[in-house]
Amino acid sequence: MSVGIIGLGTAVPANSVSQAESCVHAKLYSGANENQSKLLKELYRRTTIFTRSSVLVHQEDDKKTSVDFFPLPSDVNDKGPTTAERMYRYNLHAANLSALACKAAIADAGIEINQITHLITVSCTGFAAPGFDLQLLELLSMNRNIYRTHIGFMGCHGAMNALRVAEGFCAANEQALVLLCATEICSLHFQYGWDTHDLLANSLFADGSAAVILSNASGKLRYLASTSFVIPNTEDAITWHISDNGFVMTLLPQVSDLIQEYLPELLTDWLKVNSLTFKDIATWAVHPGGPRILNAVQTSLELPATCLDFSRQILAEHGNMSSPTVFFILQRLLKSQTVLPCVMLGFGPGMTIEAALLNR
């Protein structure tokens, strides 16, 4: 029996900054000389991102934006706010942003909050106990006996892991009504200095939240199947480590090559198990880790030029928000009344490939 997605909601911080403004900001903290500044400008241009939202961005009266959290470096050894300071800000903002997405999903599903039996939260950009799951309990006035599960530090495919957990809850309980919320405050982990990995991460990531409601009832979509595969000997391809000054992301150039090498065979075999081929898949919701990743998926699967338009649109409008991003793409697909079935794809530390099959 498949699980139904009966509601979907998204939220981003109130203020955003253009990618051009982000680049100017990055130069101040990278120690870039004139030639490096040119390289940085080109890096930010190649992301294809136009705007990104952040809980740290403030709108001034003269319509200029400002960020008060990151002081200018005092010297070359200054790495900015400590991880403790960044986690304090995470705990200030994660729950409120999550509540906005959850309220939108609940309204979209047309249910009452007290009907929800399970709460699954997803995040890789912050930790706390009590966490934002308990904060949501208060903010949304949820039942005190709700079953809570947190999926932490899984990276950009975390929401897809959460879908599988939600499916299990629904399989175990016919009356289960699951609220799944994925929230990331990526902008807290901006890194100082001239490290190429840090510069790339600084140019891509943004803040956002998405929530879905799942049950055994038929809904907007059916979650039919999933697969997960860890590519051997790729532990260094995508990494996400906790440092003394925030979380540090590494995304090696070989990631796109690994996608082209492994993805076609993996998906061919998985779709065959589900009595499908690539020709049967009408829509693709691919996590936009960056333009090179999207290009690698399109090339390796020989997809039509327009097949990843929604992924590219979300990347351009919001940047890479990590785990909630696939739900932003899915929401765009649903609003367009696109043809199904749909395959969702995400990539993360491991290097891991996650895929899910959706249909009406």
N, C-alpha and C positions, 0 to 999 in steps of 0.2 A: 504493500500500500504506500503510495507516494504522499509526501507532505505538501500542503498548500501554503504559498505565500499570500496572505490575505491583506497585508498592509505594508506600506513602505514610506519612510520619511527621511529627509536629509536636512542638515543645518551646517552653516559656516559662520565664523565670527562676523560681527557687524562691519568691520573695516578690512579693507584689502589694500594691497600696494601693487603697482605695476611692476613688471619684470625689469623694466628700465630703471625704476627707482631702487629696486632690490640690488641691482648691479652697482649703483652708486654707493649704496650702503655697504655692500660687500668689500668694495675697494678700501674703505676706511679701516677695515679690520684685518685685511690680508697682508698689509705691508707691501703692496704691489708697487713696483716701479713703473715707468712709462710703458715699457714693452709688455710687462705683465698685465697692466691695466687693459691694454688692447686685447690680450688673450682672454681676460676675464669677460670683457664685453662680448666677445665672440662666443664664449661658452654659454653665457646667458641667452644670447640670441638663438643658439642652436637647440635650446630646450623646447622651443616652439610654445613656451608658456607666455601668456599675456598678462594675467593677474594671479595673485595668490592672497588668500585671507589668513590673518593671524590674530590671535587673542592679544598679542603684544602691540599691535598697531593702533595708534590713536589718531583721530581726525582733529586737526586744529581748526580754529575759527577761520583762518585764511585758506582752508581746504588743503593745507599741506598735511602730510602724514609724519608721525614721529614714533619712535620706539624708545622707551625709557629704561628698558631692562638691561641692555648691553652697553656698559661704559666703554669708551674708547680705550684701546690697550695702552697701558702705561709704559710697556717696553716689549721687546720681542718674545719674552717668556710669559707674558700675560695671556692666559687662555680664557679669560672671561669668568662669568658666574660659576660657582661650584655646582655640583650635581644636587646637593641639598637645596640650594637656592632655586634651582630649576624645578625640582620636585615640589617645592612649596607653591610655585606658580601653577604647576600642573594641577595640584589639588584645589586651587582656587577656581580654575576655569573648566576642567574636564566635565564635571557634573552638570553645570549650567548649559553647556553646549549640547551635552547628551540629552538633557531634558527636552530641549527644543526638537531634536530629531525624533525622540520617543513620542512626544505629543503629536507630531505630524503623522507618524506611523499609526498611532492609535486612532486618530481621527480618520485616516485613510481606510482603516479596517472597519470602522463603524462599530467599535466595541467599547465596553466600559473597562476602566483600569482594574477594577476589582475582579474581573474575569481572568486576568493573567495569572497563570500558575507557575511559570518559570521565567527567570531573568538570566540571560547570558550576556556578559559584557566582554568586550575585546579591546585590548590596547597594548601597544609595544613602546609607548613613549613616556610612560610614567607608572609609578608604583606607590601604593599607600595601603595601610590597613588601619581603620576601615577605608575602603576604596570608594570609587565613584558609584559602584553598585549599591552600596548602602546609602550614599547620598541621594541616588535616584529614588530609593525607597521612600525617603522623606519628601523630596521635591514633588513626586508624583502621587503621594499618599497611597502607596501600594499596600497590598496585604502583608502583614508582618510574618506570615508563615509561607511566603513565596520561596521557591527553591532557587538558589543563586549559584551560578557557576561563572568563574572568570577565566578567560583564555588570554594569557599574557606572553608577550615577547615572541610571538610567532612571525612578526613582520608583516609584509604587505598582503600575504594570503591569509591572515588570521581570521577574517570574516568567513572565509570559505571553510576553514576548520570548524568554525562555530555553527555553520549551517549543518554540518554532519552531526554535531552534538545535538542540535535542535531536532534533527530527524530521529535520533535515538530516543529523546524524551517523548516525542509524539508516538513513536512505535510502542513505547512501554506504557503509555497512558492515552486512551482514546479521547479523554477530555482535556488533554494538555493544550494550553494556549501559551505560546512561547514568545516573549519579547527579547529580541536580539539587538544589542546596541554596540556598534564599533566606533570608537572615538580616538582620535590622535591629535596631539598638540606638538606637531613636528618642529614648529618654529622655535621652541625652547632649546633645541639642540644645535643651534647655529654655532659653528666652530671658528675660532680665530686662527690667523696665520695662513701661510702659503703651502698647504698640503693638497695635492691634486684630488685625492679622494674626498677630503672635506669640502673643497671648493665645489665639486660636483653635487654633493649632498645639499650644500647650502643653496644651490641654484634650482633644485627640484622640488623640495618638500614644503608642505603647507598644512594648515589645520582644517579639520572637518569632522563631522559625525554623521552616521547613518544608522537607521533602525528599521527592522522588519518584524512583522508579526507572522508567526507560523502556527498552523494547526492541522488537524486531520481533515478539516473541511476543505472543499474545493475553493480556490481563490483566484487571484489574478494570474498566478503561475503555479505549476507543480514542480517541485524539486524531485527529480526522477533518479539521478545517479551521480556518483562522484568518483574520482580517482586521484591518487597521490603518488608521486614518484620522486625519489631522491637520486639525483645524478651522482654516480660514484666519483670520488676523488675531487669534489668541488667545494670542500669546506671553506675555502678562502674566496670563492667567487662572489658571494654576497654575505656580508657579515654585519652585525649590529651589536657593538660592545659598550659596556658601561665604563666610562672614564671618570676621572675626578672632576671634569668640567663638561658634564653632559654625556649623552649617548653618541657614539661615533659610528657612522655608516661607511661601509666599503662596498663599492660596486665596480668590479673589474671589467675591462673592455671585452674580455672573453665571454661574458654572459650572453651576448647576442649570438656568438658562434655556437655556444652550448645549446641554445634554444633551437637553432637551425639544425643541429646535429641530432638532438634527441626528441624534439616535440612531434614531428610528423609520425614516426613509428609508434610512439606512446599513444597518441590520439587515434591513430588508425586501429590499433588493437583494442582500445577501450570502446570506441564507437562500434566496432564489430560485435563485441560482447552485447551491446545494446541494440543490435540489429540495424545499425546505421552506418552511413559512409559520410565523407566530407560533403558530398553533393546534397545530403539530406539536411545539413545544418544551414538554416537561413540567416542566422544572426550570431554575431560574436561579441561578447562583453569581455574585453581583454584589459587587465589592469595596466595602466599606462606608466610603467616604471620609468619610462623616458622614451623619446622618439626612436632611439636605436632598438629598444626592445619591441616596440610596435612594428617597426620595419622588419625585424627578424621574424616575428610571428607571421606577418603578411607574406613575406618572401618564402619562408619554409613551407607554409601551408598552401601556397599559390592562391591566396584569397583575392577577390576583386579589389580594385583600387579604393572603392568607397566602403568596403566592409568594416573598416575600423574607424569610420568617421566619428561615431559617438565617443569612442575612447580618446580620439585626438581632440575632440571638442572639450571634453571634461579636463584633459590635461592643459589645454590652452586657457580655459576659464578659471581653473582652480589649482593647477599644479598637481603633484603627486601627494595625496593625503594619506598614503599608506592604506591600512586595512579597510576603511569605509569606502574607498574610491570605486570599487566594483559596483557598489549599490547605487552610487550616483549615476554610473553608466546604465545600470539596469533601469533606473527610474526614467532616464531619458529615452531608453528603448520603449518602455511601456507607454509613455506619453505620445510617442510617434506612431503607436499602434503597428509596430513592425511585425513582420512575419516571423513565426517561430517554427521549429525549435531553436533554442539558443544554447551556446556553450560559453560558460564563464571560465576565464583563465587567470591565474595569478602565479607569481614567482617570488621566491623568498629564500632566506638563509638555508643552506643545506648543501648544494643548491636544490631547492624543492620546486616541483611543478604541481600545481593543484588545478583540477578541472571539475566543473559541475555541469550537468545537463538539465535544462529547464524547458518546460513546454506548458501549454494550456490544458 
